[in-house]
Amino acid sequence: MTGTEDILTQTQIDAALTELSDWLYQPGALVTVFKAPTAAAALELIAAVGRLAEEQNHHPDLDWRYNRVFIRFSSHDAGTRVTGRDIAAAAAVSRAAAAVSASAEPGKYPPPGASRS
């Protein structure tokens, strides 16, 4: 589903995040940082995210810093808001991260306007 009919309310987002402990809400997006045991494992995670994005036709913003992968899901076609597609994609990425022994550090995702160094 695309467009405004799938936009989640803040209450729905908060409820979904109780099941998605790897993720935080930032205005208009779900964000996280995964720390992999090695840079190679981080690249495995990035490849898995790419496969999932293609399968779901829903592509995140992604940034790689050695063994950390910064991920941001937002539905641009819904006015840069959080939709059910973002929730489903975040859950799938969390499973992929667990498969490469990456740990979630959502609190390390920079606030809007900050750099990811």
C-alpha positions as a Markdown table, in Angstrom:
| # | Residue | x | y | z |
|---|---|---|---|---|
| 1 | Met | 0.0 | 0.0 | 0.0 |
| 2 | Thr | 1.3 | 3.5 | -0.8 |
| 3 | Gly | 0.2 | 7.0 | -0.1 |
| 4 | Thr | -1.6 | 8.7 | 2.8 |
| 5 | Glu | -4.0 | 5.8 | 3.6 |
| 6 | Asp | -1.1 | 3.9 | 5.2 |
| 7 | Ile | 0.3 | 6.7 | 7.4 |
| 8 | Leu | 0.5 | 5.7 | 11.1 |
| 9 | Thr | -0.6 | 7.8 | 14.0 |
| 10 | Gln | 1.9 | 8.5 | 16.8 |
| 11 | Thr | -0.1 | 6.1 | 19.0 |
| 12 | Gln | 0.3 | 3.3 | 16.3 |
| 13 | Ile | 4.0 | 4.1 | 16.0 |
| 14 | Asp | 4.5 | 4.0 | 19.7 |
| 15 | Ala | 2.7 | 0.6 | 19.9 |
| 16 | Ala | 4.8 | -0.8 | 17.1 |
| 17 | Leu | 8.0 | 0.3 | 18.7 |
| 18 | Thr | 7.2 | -1.8 | 21.8 |
| 19 | Glu | 7.9 | -4.8 | 19.5 |
| 20 | Leu | 10.8 | -3.0 | 17.7 |
| 21 | Ser | 13.3 | -2.3 | 20.5 |
| 22 | Asp | 16.1 | -1.9 | 18.0 |
| 23 | Trp | 14.5 | 1.3 | 16.6 |
| 24 | Leu | 13.6 | 4.8 | 17.6 |
| 25 | Tyr | 11.2 | 7.3 | 16.2 |
| 26 | Gln | 12.5 | 10.6 | 14.8 |
| 27 | Pro | 10.1 | 13.0 | 13.1 |
| 28 | Gly | 8.9 | 11.2 | 10.0 |
| 29 | Ala | 11.1 | 8.2 | 10.3 |
| 30 | Leu | 12.3 | 5.1 | 12.2 |
| 31 | Val | 16.0 | 5.1 | 12.8 |
| 32 | Thr | 18.7 | 2.9 | 14.3 |
| 33 | Val | 22.4 | 2.1 | 14.3 |
| 34 | Phe | 23.6 | -1.5 | 14.2 |
| 35 | Lys | 27.1 | -2.3 | 15.5 |
| 36 | Ala | 28.5 | -5.4 | 13.8 |
| 37 | Pro | 31.4 | -7.4 | 15.2 |
| 38 | Thr | 33.5 | -6.5 | 12.2 |
| 39 | Ala | 33.5 | -4.3 | 9.1 |
| 40 | Ala | 32.9 | -7.4 | 7.0 |
| 41 | Ala | 29.8 | -8.3 | 9.1 |
| 42 | Ala | 28.6 | -4.7 | 8.6 |
| 43 | Leu | 28.9 | -5.2 | 4.9 |
| 44 | Glu | 27.0 | -8.4 | 5.1 |
| 45 | Leu | 24.2 | -6.5 | 6.9 |
| 46 | Ile | 24.2 | -3.8 | 4.2 |
| 47 | Ala | 23.9 | -6.5 | 1.5 |
| 48 | Ala | 21.0 | -8.1 | 3.4 |
| 49 | Val | 19.3 | -4.7 | 3.8 |
| 50 | Gly | 19.7 | -4.2 | 0.0 |
| 51 | Arg | 18.0 | -7.5 | -0.7 |
| 52 | Leu | 15.2 | -6.8 | 1.6 |
| 53 | Ala | 14.7 | -3.3 | 0.1 |
| 54 | Glu | 14.4 | -4.8 | -3.3 |
| 55 | Glu | 12.0 | -7.5 | -2.2 |
| 56 | Gln | 9.8 | -5.0 | -0.4 |
| 57 | Asn | 10.3 | -2.1 | -2.9 |
| 58 | His | 11.0 | 0.1 | 0.1 |
| 59 | His | 14.5 | 1.5 | 0.4 |
| 60 | Pro | 16.0 | 3.1 | 3.5 |
| 61 | Asp | 18.6 | 5.8 | 3.9 |
| 62 | Leu | 21.8 | 4.0 | 4.9 |
| 63 | Asp | 25.2 | 5.1 | 6.0 |
| 64 | Trp | 28.2 | 2.8 | 6.8 |
| 65 | Arg | 30.9 | 3.7 | 9.3 |
| 66 | Tyr | 33.4 | 0.8 | 9.7 |
| 67 | Asn | 31.4 | -1.6 | 11.8 |
| 68 | Arg | 28.3 | 0.6 | 12.3 |
| 69 | Val | 25.4 | 0.8 | 9.9 |
| 70 | Phe | 23.0 | 3.8 | 10.3 |
| 71 | Ile | 19.5 | 3.2 | 8.9 |
| 72 | Arg | 16.5 | 5.4 | 8.4 |
| 73 | Phe | 13.2 | 4.3 | 7.1 |
| 74 | Ser | 10.6 | 6.8 | 6.0 |
| 75 | Ser | 7.9 | 6.7 | 3.4 |
| 76 | His | 8.7 | 9.5 | 1.0 |
| 77 | Asp | 5.6 | 8.8 | -1.1 |
| 78 | Ala | 3.4 | 9.4 | 2.0 |
| 79 | Gly | 4.9 | 12.8 | 2.6 |
| 80 | Thr | 8.0 | 11.6 | 4.5 |
| 81 | Arg | 5.9 | 9.9 | 7.2 |
| 82 | Val | 6.0 | 6.6 | 8.9 |
| 83 | Thr | 3.8 | 3.9 | 7.4 |
| 84 | Gly | 3.2 | 0.2 | 7.9 |
| 85 | Arg | 5.8 | -0.5 | 5.2 |
| 86 | Asp | 8.4 | 1.2 | 7.5 |
| 87 | Ile | 7.4 | -1.0 | 10.4 |
| 88 | Ala | 7.6 | -4.2 | 8.3 |
| 89 | Ala | 11.0 | -3.2 | 6.8 |
| 90 | Ala | 12.4 | -2.3 | 10.2 |
| 91 | Ala | 11.4 | -5.7 | 11.6 |
| 92 | Ala | 13.0 | -7.5 | 8.7 |
| 93 | Val | 16.2 | -5.5 | 9.1 |
| 94 | Ser | 16.4 | -6.3 | 12.8 |
| 95 | Arg | 16.2 | -10.0 | 11.9 |
| 96 | Ala | 19.0 | -9.6 | 9.3 |
| 97 | Ala | 21.1 | -7.8 | 11.9 |
| 98 | Ala | 20.7 | -10.6 | 14.4 |
| 99 | Ala | 21.8 | -13.0 | 11.7 |
| 100 | Val | 25.2 | -11.3 | 11.5 |
| 101 | Ser | 25.4 | -10.8 | 15.3 |
| 102 | Ala | 25.0 | -7.0 | 15.0 |
| 103 | Ser | 23.7 | -5.2 | 18.1 |
| 104 | Ala | 21.3 | -2.3 | 18.0 |
| 105 | Glu | 22.4 | 1.1 | 19.3 |
| 106 | Pro | 19.4 | 3.2 | 18.4 |
| 107 | Gly | 20.3 | 5.9 | 20.8 |
| 108 | Lys | 23.5 | 6.6 | 18.8 |
| 109 | Tyr | 21.6 | 7.7 | 15.7 |
| 110 | Pro | 22.2 | 11.4 | 15.5 |
| 111 | Pro | 19.4 | 13.8 | 16.0 |
| 112 | Pro | 18.0 | 15.6 | 12.9 |
| 113 | Gly | 20.6 | 18.0 | 11.4 |
| 114 | Ala | 23.6 | 16.3 | 13.1 |
| 115 | Ser | 26.4 | 14.5 | 11.3 |
| 116 | Arg | 27.0 | 10.7 | 11.5 |
| 117 | Ser | 30.7 | 10.7 | 12.3 |
